[in-house]
Amino acid sequence: MFGRILCGVAASALLLVALPATAQDFSAERLSDHIKYLADDSLEGRFPGKVGEKMTLDYLQAQYEAMGLEPGGPDGQWLQPVELLRLTPTRPPVVTWTGREGVAHTIETGMALRAGAGEGLVKLDNVPMVFAGYGVVAPERNWDDYGDIDLTGKLVVVLGGQPEAFGADPNFYGSGTHKTNEALKRGAVGIITLYPVTGGRGMRGGNRPRMTLVGAHETAFQGVMTMDIAAPMAVEQGGDMEALVAMAKQGGTFKAHDSGIKISLDIAETAEVIHSNNLLAKIPGSERPDEVLVYSAHWDHVGTAADPDANGDRIFNGAWDNASGTSGVLEMARAFKAGPPPERTVVFLHVTAEEQGLLGSEWYATHPVYPLEKTAADINIDMLPFTPATRSIALFGIGKSMLEDDLARLAAAAGRDGGVVGDGEPAQGFYYRSDHFNFAVGGVPALMPWTGVDFVEGGEEVGRPYYQAQMAQYYHKLDDEWRADYDFTAAIQNLTLLYRLGQEVANETAWPQWKPGSEFAALRKESDAARQ
């Protein structure tokens, strides 16, 4: 357990604990005070494993202790250790491919390969290459790119994104998580994703450090390749890339097949373990303590910039992202503690390394302190809205779980006649880019609110440019610092609704469900027996 650190913003800030609260008493002053501490320069951008981690976790623990909550981590501790792995290339990978005629071709550009979660050194010779279309298996959509093929010891090449038949907006089946999981199920040693052009998604950062988890569920190597580099390989198979892609888009008639091509590669990266932590607090359930509701937020941000700006500032303070969400979870715990004891256990989870790829929540989902099959829901708070009152409450991934319907009912009862709406940018695939996603992949119904733009005063005509201006000025910018003029009106609106939703989930015997068309419904169904 970390000891206390009393420096920087001072010991008094660590004990910013406040007077007794009543249920749903969400205080703008307390939210602001939490953000002010967590976004202070002394925390140096809250990067995992650095001084800001210790100060952040000490602060959170002090707050929960003063509220009277119990430690919620493993073995009655506050912290769940998380083993991060930073991999840094020492040289460009060496890659060659050989076709049926036995001629070796060296690939020097248009490809980026990275070692998986191991020691950083990967050397393989003549690995058979399988083309698997999109690499998607979606039973509820009658789509299976693999059939019964065995990928043991093979490399699988997949198209980026998802089939056109699944719609234009990103979904789980277009994610790297789904594609990697399906490849691993069949024994693949590596996965390469095809993209149309050099410089596109996935091609950037091939020579920079990347962070993953020790023992992560990854292939031995992964990477990206452009279509033009893959084109000669297609010709070797007696076709062309356009024909291969067109065949893959047919879905039901396409199945993964051995390309007849073999790949040799040599990847060298250094591997450094970074010790970090998630923090958990809990209120034990009075009737069904083995059943759990989780409120989550990531405590980390991105640290410091290599070079200062014109004002000499180089600290990414992360006030909005995500000191605000962290503060929201703290105050949610205060509201629950002031209210009647919940029948299910309520856990308040602060995860590390979201900014490095949702790693703290991935660690939790693969090393759950509370079984995911007995976890009723995850309500994730990543960036509170700093806006005036809104008519609607916005969510990422609208249309996925029945939790949305319950939230809509509560919003209507609270007079928010705009109801529950999407985030307005479905093409961005935001549902797959914050910590609730790892709960969803584990089958747990997961919900994440966002900033609404339908203002009570002025509607979307005022609200949308207001929100867009905030994003442009503050999101992942050095200017994302604590400000005395935050407008917490919409934040308190949302927190109140999320409290009421959590009260229902924590005190009912029914289990929240995914909607039948959700790509996560089948994952939850696998553990139905545990909830009978």
VENLIN-V499687 format. One line per field, one symbol per residue. ss: DSSP state (H for helix, E for strand, L for the rest). psi: psi as a letter, one per 40 degrees, with the letter a starting at -180 (. if undefined). Layout:
BEGIN
ss = ???
psi = ???
END
This chain:
BEGIN
ss = LLLLLLLLLLHHHHLLLLLLLLLLLLLHHHHHHHHHHHLLHHHLLLLLLLHHHHHHHHHHHHHHHHHLLEELLHHHLLEEEEEEEEEEELLLLEEEEELLLLLEEEELLLEEEEELLLLLEEEEEEEEEEELLLLLEEHHHLEELLLLLLLLLLEEEEELLLLHHHLLLLLHHHLHHHHHHHHHHLLLLEEEEEELLLLLLLLLLLLLLEEEELLLLLLLEEEEEEHHHHHHHHHHLLLLHHHHHHHHLLHHHLLLEEEEEEEEEEEEEEEEEEEEEEEEEEELLLLEEEEEEEEEEELLLLLELLLLLLLLLLELLLHHHHHHHHHHHHHHHHHHHHLLLLLEEEEEEEELLLLLLLHHHHHHHHLLLLLHHHEEEEEELLLLLLLLLELEEEELLLLLELHHHHHHHHHHHLLLLLEEEELLLHHHLHHHLLLHHHHHHLLLLEEEEELLLLELLLHHHHHHHHHHHHHHHHLLLLLLLLLLLLLLHHHHHHHHHHHHHHHHHHHLLLLLLELLLLLLHHHHHLLHHHHL
psi = hiiihgabeiddddffeiiiiiheghhdddddddddddeideefefhheaddddddddddddddddeeiiheaiffidihhhhihhhhheiiihhiihadeehhhhhdiehhiiiagaeehhhihfhihhhfbefhhgdeefhhedbfiheheihhhiiiaiideeidiiadeeiddddddddddeeieihhhhidiheahddieeeiiihaihfigiidiiaiiidddeddddddefaiddddddddeecdeiiiiheeiihhihhhiihhhhhaiihhiihiiddgeeihhhhiiheiaebiidiiadeehehgdfddgfdddddddddddddddeaihidihhhhhhiifdeeffdddddddefhdhhdeehdihhhhghihgiiiidihiiifiediedddddddddddeegeeahiieefdeefddeeidddddddeehhihhiahiegidgeadddddddddddddddhfidegihiefhhedddddddddddddddddeeidihiiiideieeddddddeddee.
END
